[in-house]
Amino acid sequence: MTDKKIAIIGGGNLGAAMAEGLVNSGFVSADHLIVTRRNTAALSSLADKGVVISSNNIDAVKFADWIVLAVKPFQVKDVLSEIQSHLDAKKHVIISVVTGVWIKDLQEIIGDQFVLFRAMPNTAIAIGQSMTCIYAHQANEEQTKFTAGLFDQLGKSVFIEEKLMDAATVLGACGTAYAMRYIRANIQGGIEIGFSAATASLIAAQTVKGAAELLLQKNTHPEQEIDKVTTPKGCTIAGLNEMEHQGFSSSLIKGIVTSYKKIVNDM
């Protein structure tokens, strides 16, 4: 358990999920964590755990050593301008989980003297299973290790170059929706071959979860695991080949590239 004090500025869905995960995992004690939100009543479940709840961002900055910026993109300028005079580069480390806001955008408001991290979690952070991509700016080894440890309480993390953050959004965040669409199609196929919707949903979701855990725990390539279930003239290879004939892999790749181009072109 860390002795650092952490402020999460922005207690919306993401900020609240982070707070709950950090407390439940034992990474930080509840009284060393403060979460801000204008409507503090919405954070009553965190308050019940002993987390400090406030509507005052300046008080949160004064309280904390580490600051997690978890507000909406359009709120970043106002929030940082509000707390800027209370930030201390010798004390505070800032982690931004704000989508589409780059390190240079933060520096334009608060200056370039701060240690900054930019992190991109996904919605599975709500159950402690996020894939979080992180970029570190001006951080030392201890600070980098602390940030990795923080997000590893909420799933898994990996450090990347900032120029890959848009790609990380597509693969790690949009990717959740892509996986859900595959599972939905799997459920529909299951119903067509005889299962109830509830049973098909359970089988499809657990099968995907198991497949992912095989890769994560055994560190194998997908094709190695596919080879284990594709027997000569079998039903698995017949189904896989039909999916490929219908453009399964190519359509998924095209979808990923299209989402990426959408982000880049809309910036």
N, C-alpha and C positions, 0 to 999 in steps of 0.2 A: 504494500500500500504506500502510495506516494505521500510525502508531507507537503507537496506543493498545493497551493490553492488555485482552483480553476474557476473562471467565470465563463459561462455560456451566454452570450448576448444574443437574445432571440430565442425564446422558448416555444417556438412553433413545433410542428411535427418532428422535424429533424433535430432541433436543439433538445427537445424534451426526450426524444428517444436516446440521444447520446447521453444525457444526464442519467436516465434510468439505467442504461447499460453500464455506465462507469461505476455507479453506486452498487448495483446488483453484483457486479463482478468483483467488487472489493478493491478496485484500482484506486479509488479515492473515497475517503470517509465523507458522509453526507454533509457534515458541518464544514468541510473544506471545499464545498461546491456551491456556487451561487448561479442562479438562472434568472434572467430578466425577461419580462414580458409586460406589455401595457395592461393586459387583463390578467392579473395575477391569480384570479380565481380558477383559471384554466389549468393552473399548475398545482392544484391542491393535492394530487396524488404524490407529487414529489415532495411537497411540504410535509406530508404525513410520514415520509421516509427520513425527514430531518434535513433535507436540502434547503439552503437559504434561498428564499424567493423575494424578488424585488422588482419594482417598476423603474428603478433608477439605475441607468447605465453607468453613471459616474461612480456611484457607490460600489458597483460591481468591479470596476477597474481598480479602485482603491483597495478592494478586498483581495484581489487576485494577483498571482504571479504569471499565470498562463491565461490568455484570453482567446476564446473560440468565438469567432464571428459567424453567426448562423442566421443572419437576417435575409430579407429579400434583396435581390440585386438593386432595385430602385431605392432601397433604404440605406445602402452602404455609405454614400457620401454624407448624408445627414447624421448618421450614427457616429461615423469616424470624426466628423467635424465637432460633434458634441463632446467626445471624450478625448480629443487630441491633446489638449493642454494638460491632461492628467496621465498621459502615457509616459513611461520612463523606459528608455531603451536599455538601461542597465538592469532593470527589473523584469519588464514584461516581454513575453514571447507571444506572438499573435498567430493563430491558426485560422485561416479563412476556409469555410466550407460553402461559400457563396458561388453558385453556378455562374460561369461566364465572366467573373471578375478576376483579372490578372494581377500579378504582383506589382507591375508598374502602375496599375490603377490605384492600388492601395498607397503606393509610395507618393503618388501625386498629391495625396491628401495629408499623409502623416510624415512624409520624408523618407529618406533611404537609410536611416540609421538602425532600423529595427530588424531583428531576426523574424523572418516570416515563413510560414508554411501555407501552402495551398493544398487542400485535400478535396477529393471527389468521392464521397461514399455513395451507396445506392440505397434503395428503399428497404432492403433486407436488414438494414441497421436496426430496424424496429424489433427484430428478433435476435439480434447479435450475430447476424450472418452476412454482414456487408462485405463487399469487395471495395476497398478504399485505395485509390491511387493518390500518392502524395508527392509534392515537389517541395524541396527545402531550399531556402534562400538565406545565405550568410549564417547558417546554423553550424554549431560544433557537433562533435560526436555524441556528447551527452544529451543535447537537445534533440538530435535526430532520433536517438534511441528512445527517449521519453515519448516523442510523438508516435513512433511506431508502436510502442507499448500501449499507448492510449487507444489507438485504432484497432490494435489486435484484440482488445477486450470486446470489440464490437463486430468481429469477423476476422478478415484477413486484410493485410495491407502490402503495398508494393511501392517503392519509390521510382518515379519516372521523371523525365525531362518535362519542363512546363509546356514546351511546344506540343507535347502529346496529350495535353489535358482534354482537348476537344475530342480526340480519338478515344480517350478513356471514358468520356461521357457516353459515346456511342456504344463501345464494347461492354462497359461495366454498368452503366445506368439504363440506357435504352435497351441493352441486352436483357434486362429483366423482362421487359415487355415481349421481346422476341421469344424468350424461353416460355413465357406464359402462353403465347400464341401456339407454340408447338404443343404444349400440354393440352390446350383446349382442343386442338385438332385430334390429338391422341384420344381424348375423352370421347369426342364425337365418333371416331372410328370404333372405339370400344363399345359404345351404345349400339352401333350398327351391327356388330357381330354378337350381340346378345347380353351385354352387361347393363345393369341399371346405371343411371347417371352418377349416383353416389359411389358405387363400387368402382366404376370406370375412373372416376376422379381420384380415388384413393390409390388405385393401382398405377395410374399414369404419374401422379405426383411423386409417390415413393420410388418408382422406378427411375425417374429422372434424378431424384435426390441420391439414390444409390449409385447411379452412373457417374455423377459428379464426384462423389466421395471416392470412388475407385481411382479416378484420375488424381485427386488431391492427395490421397493417402499413399498410393503406390507410385505416383509420379511417372505414370506411363503415358504413352500416346494413345489417343482414341482408337486408332486403327489396330493397336495391339489388343485392346479389349473387344473390338468388333470381331477380330479373327477368332476369338474364343467362343463366339456364339454363332458363327457362320459355318455350317457343315455343308459338304458337297451336295448339291441338289436340294438343299434345305429350304424351309419357309422363310428364314431370316434373310438370306442372300436374295431370294426372289423378291421379297418386299423392298429391300434396300435398292436393288437394281431398278425396280419400277419407280421408286421415288426419284432416283437420279435421272431416269428417262423423262420424268415429268419436270425436271429442273429444280429439285429440292435444294441442293447445295448452291447452285448458281444463283437462285432467287434470294437465298439468305445472304450471300456475299453481296449481291447487288443492293439489297436492302440496307446493309451496313454502310456501304459506300455512299448510298443516297442520303442517309441520315447525316453522315459526316460532311458531305458537300453542303447540306442544308445549314448546318451549324456554321461552317466556314464562310459561306456566301452571305449569311444573314448578319454577320458581325459588322 
